[in-house]
């Protein structure tokens, strides 16, 4: 091909408003997908199918949700400013729907509000939306028919419009939709009637540890696009870096209005774009800073028993309920350890995740930005191994406060555990034993705690 031919082809693509493969960095939707398209007479044609879907919120929990093309959120639509797009929407739901192109500038009849701008898309029908993109930025799509139920069931997705001319190269471009759900304990179908008391919080419909890490190479410029179609605002915080907020669903933020931040609040029905240089290697967490939003299966109706001595009550209850264990006196940290006892089916532990140094004790809207200088692809590289001398270290170990274990327990909760039936061996070394829950502080022989039934551990040893 001659230079003249190359220039002519580039001009043709430019005048048609069609981006070449090198004109932008494709967006990565963690745990998600990008919607394919085909060209028909100068129009980019996409196809969305609204339908019930099964969604793995995290390992051990699957939700009966609604979405598009077999997933929630629906696949990300990517196009370029100036493109003519046609989006076919087929309805495989049990009720009518429509699609609103949230933040997209378009003719009124394409806005997607059922009854106002168009007829509803009935089950079995396919509608076409067609318009020319005359802006760039991070937008979204969602239903505008029975919106309360359909959005609460997971029907949403990104509509990302790249500028015709890229002013700066973005090396890694991520898109994350923030959502919150109410799954009753043991249930698989979210309750769309809940207005405030949600118990599951997700990035792209996944709760930690089901969230994919954000893997980048040291020194890369990173953009993260955040969209919020939940019922609450979410202050999203990053560790290890500061960023600049560079865009909203209304467009680019002028450089003169940008300033360094480590937390960006994403309002309901809005998007926020942040950018930074990943100049420090490591595993850096990225999470909602509303503390309950970075946990799973929260229950807000139990009493607060932090600091309350429950030993006397536990003895009385234990006579009626063998194996009863009172919790909540010392905090919530040991809830991760309690996950091994089991709970309702299809329900996540409140705190979870194992790191290279022990329990991570997080959940919900939480993921890990993994910055590496030695990677050749973007597969999960595993946990970061810090250089020698750069990790926090123990300098003093004082006696633990009376009754303190390794961590604590969920306030107001109670669980039952069958006491062990082993016969205590003879204690030749005269080791003192204690209950890991703090009920028995000193005992010469190993055995089980008479209060909670847990196996006693050496006072200076590890839990067994």
N, C-alpha and C positions, 0 to 999 in steps of 0.2 A: 504494500500500500504506500503511495507517495505521500509526501508532506501535505500537498495540496488536498488530496482526498481526506486525510486526517482532519485538516482544518474544516473542511466542508461538513464532515460528519459531526464534529463538535458543535458547529454552528447550528446544525439541524436540531440536535438535542437541546441546545440552549433556547432556541426560539420556540420549541414545542413545550418548554417548561418541564422537561423530563430530565431528572438528575442521572448522571452517569454513576457507575458503581463506586468511583473514587470521590464523589462530591460530598459525602457525609459518612460519619461513623455510624453503622447500624446500632440501634438501641438494643440493649440486653434487658429483658424482663425476667428477673430471677424467678425460678419456679414456673415460668410462663412461656409464651411463644409469640411469634410475629405472624400476622395474617398475610398469606401469599396473595399475589395479584397477577393478573394477566392484562396485556395491552390489547384493546379492541378499538381500532380506528382512532387512535390518539387519546383514548380514555383508559385510565387505570381502573380495572374492575375488581372489586373485592366481594367476598360472599360471607356473610355472618349467618349462623343458625342459632336461634334462641331455643334452649332446650334444658331439661333437667340434667344435672351432672352429679357425679360422685367426686368429692374432693378430699384428698388426704390433707387434713389440717396439720398433722404431724404424725410420725410413726405411732400407731396405736389408736388413732382417731380418724374416722372418715365421716364427712358430712354429706347429708342429702341436700344438695344446693341446686340453684339454677344458674345458668351461665350461657356462654356462647361457644360453639364449636368444641364442645366436650370439656370445657374448663371454666373455672372462675379464678381470677378475672378473665374476661374474654381476651383473645389474642390482640396484641398491640397493632394498630394500624399505623403504618409509616408512609408518608408521601412528602412531596416537595411543593413549596410555595409556587403557585402558578399551574400546578397539575389540575387537570379535569379528572374527577373521580366519580365512579358509579359504585354504590355499595348496595348489594342485594341482601335483603334481610328475610330469611325464612323463619316461620314460627312453628316450632314443634313443642310448644308449651301447652298445658291444658286450658289456658285462657288467652285472651287477646293481649297484644303488646304493641310497642312502637319503639323507635330509637331516637333519642335526642342527642345531637352532636354538641356537647357541652363546651361553650366558649368559641365555637367555630362561627365565623362570619359567613352567612349564606342567605339565599332567598327565603322568605318567610314560610313558604309552603314546604320547605325541606327541614324545618326546625324540629319536627318529630313529636309535637304535643298532640296526643290523640284527642279527637273531638274538636280541637281548635284549629290545628294546621293540617290535619289529615284524618282520614278514617282509621280506625283501629286495624291492626294486622291480626286477623283472626287465625286460629289454629289451622295449619295446612296452607296458609297463604304466603306468598312472597311479594314484597314491595321493593321498589328501587328508589334510592335517594341519589341524586346526581347534582353536582355543583362544582364550581371552580374554586380552588383554594387561593385566597387573596390575603393571607397572613402567614406567619410562622410562629411556632411556640408549642407548648405542652397543653393539649386539650384532652377531653375525655368523652366517652359515650356511655349512655345508660338509658333505661326505659323511661317513658313518660306516659305509662298506662299502668294502673295499679302500682304506682311507684313505691309506695310504702312497703308492700310485700316483695316485689320483684328485686328491688335494690337490697333489701335486707337478706334476700336469699343468695346474693352474690352476683347480680347482673350489672356489670360495669367493665370498662376497659379504657385503655389509653388511645388517643388519636394524636399522634405526634407529627407535626408539620415542620420539616426542615427548611431553613432559608435557602433561597436560590444561590446565594453567595456566602460561603462560610468565612467569617472574619478571623476565626482561630480554629486550630485543629483540636478536637476532643479525642483523646485516646480511648477512654472507656466511658460509655454513656449508659446509665442504668435507669430503669423506670419502676417505681414501687407505689402501688395503691394501698392506702391505709383503710382498714375496715374493722368493724367490731360486731360481735355476734352474741346471741344468748342461746347457748346449748344447755338445756336442763341436764343434770347429772345422768349419765347413761344414755342420753338421747342422741340421735344422729341428725335430726332435723332442727335447724335454728328456729327460734320463736320470733316472728316478725312483729309481734305486738309490743315487745319491750321497747320502752322509750329512753330509759336511762341506765338501768342496772345490767349492763353487759358483763359477760364473764370470759369472753375469748377475744383476743386482739391480734390482728394479723397484718403481715406484710405480704401482699399479693395472695391473700387467702391462706397463708401458711403461718403457723405459730412456731416459735423456737421450741425444740430443736429441728423443726421441719423446714426452716428457712435456709435457702442456699447462701453461701458466703459470697461476698463481693471481692473477686480476685483481681488485683491490678499489679502492674510492674512498677518498681521503684522509679520515681521521677515522672510518671505519667500524669497528664491533666485529666481529672475525673469530673464528670457531671452526674449528679443524681437528681432525677425528676421525681417529685412526690405529688401524688394526687389523693385527695381526701373526699370520699363519698360516704363517710360514716356519720354518726350523730354528734360527734365531739371534735373539738380541735385537738391537735396532737403536736406537742413540742418535740421535735426530732433532734436528737443530740448525737454528735460524733466525738469520739475520743482521738487524741493524737494530732489533730489538725484544726486549723480554723478555715472557714470557707467564706465565700461571698455569695449572697443571694443575687442571682443574675436574671431571673425571669419569673413571671407569674402567668396565670391563664390569660392575662391581659396583654402580654407581650414582654419584650426585653426591658430590664431595668437599666437606665443609663448609668455608665460607670461612675458619674459624679454622685449618684444616689446609693451606691453600694458601699458596704463597710464590713470589716471582718466580724464573723460570728462563729460560735460553736453549736448553737441551737437555733433552729428555725421553727416557728409556730406555723402549722399548716391549718388554716381555717376550714370549716365545712364547705364543701362545694368549690374548692379552690385547688390550684396547683402551685408548687414552688420549685424552682430549679436552683440548685447550688453547685458551685464549682470550686475545686481546690487542686493543688499539686500534691501528689502522694510522695512526699520527700522523706518519710521516715518509715523504715521497715518494721513489721510487727503484725500482731493481731489486735485490731482496734475495733471496739464494739460500736454499733450504730443502733440506736434504740429510741423509743418514746420515753420521755423523762417523766411522764405521769407514772408513778411507781407501780400502780396496779396494772397498768397497760403492758408492763414487761413481766407479767406473770400469767399463769394459766388457771382456768377453772376457779376463779375467785368467787367467794361467797361473802356477801356483805351483811349478813343477818346474824352472825354468831357473836357472842359476847366477847369483850376484851378482857382477858385474864392475865395480861402481862404483869408479872410481879406478885401475883396472888398465890399464896401457899395453899395447894390443893391436897396435901397429903392426908389430912383427916377425912376429907370428903371422899378421896379415892379409896381409902380403906373400907369405908361404909359401902360405897357402890360396888367395890370389888367382891364383897360377900354375896351380893345379888347377881353380879355379872362377872364371872371368872375371867381373868385376863384383861379386865378394864384398865386402861391407861389414861390418866389425865394429862393433858398437854396445854401449852400456852403460857406457862409461867416464865420461861426463859427466852421467848422469842420464836421465830419461825424458821431458823436456818436448817433444822433437822428434817423439815418436811421433805426435802429431797431424799434423805435416807428412808423416810417412811414409805416412799413410793413402792419399795419392794414388797410391802405388805399387801399391795393391791388396793383396788377401789372399784367404783362403778365401771362397768364395761364402757368402752368408747369415750373415756374421760381422761384427759391428760393430767399428770401430776402438776401441782401448783408451781413447783420450782424444779428445774431439771437441768441437764447438761453436764457432761464431764469434760474437764480440761486437763492439760498436762500437769497441773498442780492440785487437782481435786475438783470438788463440786463447783459448778458455775452458778447454780441457784438462780436461774432466770427463766423466762418463757415469753410468750406473747410477741409483741412488736420488738424483736431483737434479732440482730444478725451480726456477722463479723466481717469487717473489711480486712482482707488479708493482703498486705503489701509485701512483695518479695523482689529481690534483685537478681535472683538466679532461676527464674522460670522461663520456659519456652512456650507455654500454652496457659490457658486460663482454667485448667482443671483445679479442683481443690488440692492445695499443696500440703494439707494437714496443718498441725499446730506449729507455731513459730518457736524456734529454739533460740533464745536470747544469748548473745555473746557472754562469755564468762565475766562475772563482775558487774553485770548490768541488771540483775534481778534483786528485788527486795529480799532481805535475809533476816533471820532471827538473831537478836542480840541479847535477849533476856527472857527467861521463862519463870514467871511467878506462880505460886500455888493458885489453882482455880478457885473462884468463890464457891462457898458452900452450896451444893446442889446443882452446880453447873456441869453440863455435859459438853460434848463437842460443839453443839450449836443450840438450837431451841426447837419449839414446836408451834404449830399454827394455833393462834388464839382461839379459844372456845371449842376446839375440836376434841373429839374423843374417838379412840379406835380400840378394837378388841384384838388381842393376840393370845393365842393358846400358849400357856407356859410350857417351857421345855420339860421333858420327862427324864432327863439324864440323872444318874446318881453322882453326887459330888465326890470327886477324888480327894484323897488325903492331901493336905497342904503341908508338905515337908519343909518348904522354904519360908514358911510363916509370912507369905505375901498377904497384904490386905486387899480385900475385894470391895467393889462398890457397884451400885446400880448406875448404868449410863444415863438414867433419867434423874439421878440425884436422890432417889428415895432412901437408899441405904448407903451411908457414907463410909463405914468401916465394918468389915466382917472378915474373920480369919479364914473361912472356908469358901470356896467357890460354890455357886448354886444359882437359885433364881430369886429375884426380888419378891418379897412377900406382898408388896403393894401392887406392882404392875406385871409381875411374871417374867420380866426380861432377864436374860442371862447376865449374871454379874461379871465384871471385867476387872483385871488387876488395876489397882489404883494408879499405878505409874505405867501401865501398859496400854495397848491399843484395844479398841472394841473388837470382840471376836464375833 
